[in-house]
Amino acid sequence: MSFPRSVRKGFTLIELLVVIAIIAVLIALLLPAVQQAREAARRTQCRNNLKQLGLAFHNYHDTFRCFPIGALYGIGPFGPVFPGIGTSYYARLLPYLDQAPLYNRLTFSGGYPGWPAAALWDPGAAINKPAVNGVVLPPLVCPSSPLPSSILDGVGGAVQTVPCYVGISGAVDEDKTSAATPAVDTDQFVESRQRSGADCCSPNAMNGMHAAGGLLTANESHTIGSATDGSSSTLLLGEISDAMVDLTGARRDVRGGVPHGWLGGTSGAGVVANWSGPIARKFNLTTIRYAPGTRTFNLPGVYDNYGPNNPLISAHTGGVHALFADGHVAFLSNNLFLPNLKALATRDDGVTTGSD
């Protein structure tokens, strides 16, 4: 007498657990590779952004025989009491970033063309708000940045793109603390075109240093020929696309356009020279004082409503991207020797160095 065999359908519980475990291991192995591939793509896009900006700078130079002014002063209606805020170099680059219609809608005259906020003391402060409000400028944003790509000016202004790239105005000579020539050189860098101070908005910022040895400086323009150290050894833009951390552990956004956006220039007239010139905020610019990747917020010259010495910092592993005057883009290591970085930030110090 024979009995029918029982036919097993499906998996036992143990077999199912084994399959799930295998799938989990495969996901664990694949996920880092997928994340790395995505970050590589974002990093490539960041480089391409800077290359596009470099092309815009050179097209501007071909047209006007100079680079744009780093930060322009706006003549406010109440003089030194409420000085105006002019426009940044980004505004002048718009026609070369496929943004000619936006450029044509901008007004560059008046007290506050670079601050599209409805300031109570000057109705004209909002003159460019309708033009820039909500406009997205993708080449200005690093896709790896964890920070918001736009910001609302807190004084009733516009929603503006916040650039992840900042103009390089020069670098700080830590030995120079007055108009006198320093007796010693302790930081392996010499610069006379600098001064200390700030007109706003914290003790940190007011302990900052402004220099004008770079190619993007306030209220003056420079030619590529003025980079006598070589255009391939002189910085135009550096990356600030991640936050710093203060003593409480809070993350602080120190991008050059914070808190007013890409359009803002400066509220100070004149140029920085030998311990003279404006100490006003110079939005979308920085003066190199610290190594790339510096995360400590509570440092002299660092602040999140313009710090003259906000460092280059990014979400990329190991360093930041930077644009040079000849149009090439390099990755600057967080371990870059600080005097070398200061030399790269200076157009004519007589030091020719690479980005390594």
ABEGO torsion letter per residue (X at the ends): XBBBBBBBBEBBAAAAAAAAAAAAAAAAAAAAAAAAAAAAAAAAAAAAAAAAAAAAAAAAAAAAGBBBBABBBBBBAAEAABBBBBBBAAAAAAAAAGAAAAAAABBABEABAABBBBBAABAAAAAAAAAABGBBBAAABBAABABBABBBBAAGBBBBBBBABBBBAEBBBAABABABBBABBAAGBBBABBBBEBAOABAAAAABBBBAABABBBGBBBBAAABAAEAAABBABBBBABBBBBAAGBBBBABAAOAAEAABBBABBEBBBBGBEBABBBBGBBBBABBBGBABABBBGBBABEBAABBBBBABBGEBBBBBAAGBBBBBBAABBAAAAAAAABAAAGBBBBAX
